[in-house]
């Protein structure tokens, strides 16, 4: 029987083991996550592992609900020890789920706890980890993982004070905001909520927003603040891109009506969506930034969870809307206008894997490496099998060597272990090509493979996001 999480777990060959010796020493460049900027800027410490693990992690919340855990122990104000015990009770049910491996990697890599977590060990593990937590601040943990750069995900109404304070302190790692203007169009289905958000944007930017032009002006102003804070990218989470041409005049009418509190249809909201997307793409080209498109989720489908917990509570699902036509039109229109920025495409539904990698290849440009990228496995796909599928398709249809690598997409500092899992899967994938005779294994080609591994682990992302 193989030991649990032994030194060579997931490494399927001698070549994979050798490649992983290169991969494991590379720094982490985490270009998309949902970490709290204030936690990093203030170098926060946590009183209990329950708070660190369970306060913001909807992956764990979802798993605990599936196990029948009471909501009070998941997102409520129950005693932290009881919440931790509830997670420990859930964990043995998660064989095959990445949460099981992630949890134990975090215990091992940070706290040195090798004991398997379950109901019988919960009390001892809780005490052992809590005893160490005072020595593990946010910045200390990130340094421990070798993190050089983190890109948080931020709304245009955020004042970015935490980013400014962290930058001024000179502390590591480098932290940059990512411009995510989804609320400018995504809240239009609820004019009251949208107007409240617009009022905040007005306040932050010191402008009056009454029509499309003034909305665009306010977003431009916010974007300038983000750039001053070190922003390297915009990010957009959409069910799908609409397959329709832009119509600024009609979009202007939608904004005016919404500002008066009139109801807005989904089709009308799409008109504003296209204007916001056009703006951020244009700004990305002007300022040599990256545009990230996360496509496919159907969000917040549980009314009861929305009412009791709110958004991002673990009630999002994998959508099945057609993606090809709208995405092709959007990228094509930018390409025709010479305003197509460096772009990363993420799909939530793995049925779209081949579609997205082929779409990225269609917009390749001579003289520019990987202008449009198919991004890493996202959300419901960031387990080891999802990583293998992604790497297989990327290698077969696209070009593995130019890939920007993994990210955490997480709200937990400890989730940097996901990079380790990815690097092990990557080295196994590449090593298998050598072992079965599909790629040369001599010293010259091994050096090339080592260089490729370094690029995928960190170097490609640094170049793509303008960090070097």
C-alpha positions, 0 to 999 in steps of 0.5 A: 500500500502506497503511503498517503501523500508520499514524496512522489504522489501523483508523479508517475515516472522517473522523468516526472520525478526529475522534472518536479525537482525543477518545478517545486523550486519555482516561485508562485505567481498567482494571477487570479484569486479572491484573497482579502487585500486587507488581510495581506496589507495588515499581515493578519493573523487568525485566532483559530484554524476554523476562522482561517479555513471556514469563514470564506471558503464556499468550497468547504461550505458546499461540501458540508451541506452535502454531508448534512451539516447544520448551516449554523456550523457552516456560515453561522456564529457557532463556536469555532471548535464546533465548526472545525469538528463539523469540517473534520466530520465531513472530510472522510466523506470526500475521497476523490474530492480535491478538498481532501488532498488540499486540506491535508497538504495545508496541514502538512506543508504549513503546520507539519501535521501529518495525522489524517483529519477526521472525527477522532483526530479533530480535537488534537489537530485543532489544538496543534494547529491553533498553537502555531497560528500566532507564528503564521501571519498572512505574509509569513504564509505567502512567503513560506509558499514562495509567493512573489505576486498576487492579483486580487479581484476588486470592484471599481467602487473599492478605494484600494487603500489596502493595496496602497498601504501594502505597496507603500510598506514595501512588504512582500509579496507584490500585490496588485488589484484586478479591475472587475466591473461586472456590477456595472451591467450584472446588477441591472436586473435589480435596478434598486441594487444597481442604483445603489452600486452606481451611487457608490461609484459616483461617490468614489469617483466624484462624478454624476452618472446619468447616462452611458457616457458618464458611466463610461467616464466613471469607469475610466476614472476608476481604471486609472486608480487601479493602474496607479495601484499596480493593476495588471489585468481586468477580469470578467465573470459572465454566463456567456458573451452575447452574440450581437453587435454593439449598440451604444445608442440603445445602451445609453437608453438602458442606462438612463431608464435604469437610473430612473429605476425602471425594470431592465430585461436581460437582453437590455442588460447585454447592451450595457455589458458589451459597452463595458467590455469594449471599454475595458478591452480598449483600456487594456490595449492602451495600457498593455494590460491583460483581459481575463474572461471567465465564462460559464457559471450560473450563479446564486441559484438557491433563493433560500441561501441568497436570503440567509447567507447571500451571494457566493455562498456555494450555490453556483452551478456549471452553466450550459449556455452556448459560448462559441458564437458570442465569444467569436464575435466579441474577439473578432470585433476587437481584432478587426478594430485592432483593440484585442488585448492579451487575453485569457479565456476560462471555461467553467463547463469542461464540455467547452475545453476544445472550443476554448483552446481552438478559439484562442488559437484562432486569434494567434498573431505572428510576432506575439507569443500566445496573444490569446490564451486558454487559461488554467482549469477553473473552479469545478475543474481544478482537481487533478483530473481536470488539470490532466484534461486541460493539459491534454487538450492544450498540448494536443490542440494548442501549445503547452509551452506558452501556457501561463500555468495555475492559479488559486481562484481562492479566498484562502491564503493556505490554498497556494498548495493548489500550485503544488498539485498542478505542478505534480500533474504537469510534470507527470503529463510531460514526463509520460510523453518522454517515457512512452517515446513521444518526446526525446529524453536525451540531455539536450531535450531534457534541458528544453523540458526543464526550461518549459517547466520553469516557464509554465510554473512562473516565467510565462505568467510574469511575461504575459502580465508584464511583471518582468 
